[in-house]
């Protein structure tokens, strides 16, 4: 594991230390790692929501019934066979 030094004002340092002792974290590093993971999840969720909105605005909806997915799989399989034949 690599390290990263962060300078904090005393008030933030005290806050982090309080979160560590109250939140069941062993070290400030563990607390910061948890915060970063939460931020990663939040950003991924935001990206997914943006993609869903983009999809909803992309045109008329189609029914994605099992037959639709079967046709998609056949098309992908055919495309892969064509690429291999080249």
TASUL-V405640 format. One record per backbone hydrogen bond with DSSP energy under -0.5 kcal/mol. NH is the residue of the N-H (numbers start at 1). CO is the residue of the C=O. Records with the same first field share a line. If there is no record, write none. Layout:
NH = CO + CO
This chain:
13 = 9
14 = 10
15 = 11
16 = 12
17 = 13
18 = 14
19 = 15
20 = 16
21 = 17
22 = 18
23 = 19
24 = 20
25 = 20
31 = 27
32 = 28
33 = 29
34 = 30
35 = 31
36 = 32
37 = 33
38 = 34
39 = 35
40 = 36
41 = 37
42 = 38
43 = 39
44 = 40
45 = 41
46 = 42
47 = 43
48 = 44
49 = 45
50 = 46
51 = 47
52 = 48
53 = 49
54 = 50
55 = 51
56 = 52
57 = 53
58 = 55
64 = 62
65 = 63
68 = 65
69 = 65
70 = 66
71 = 67
72 = 68
73 = 69
74 = 70
75 = 71
76 = 72
77 = 73
78 = 74
79 = 75
80 = 76
81 = 77
82 = 78
83 = 79
84 = 80
85 = 81
86 = 82 + 83
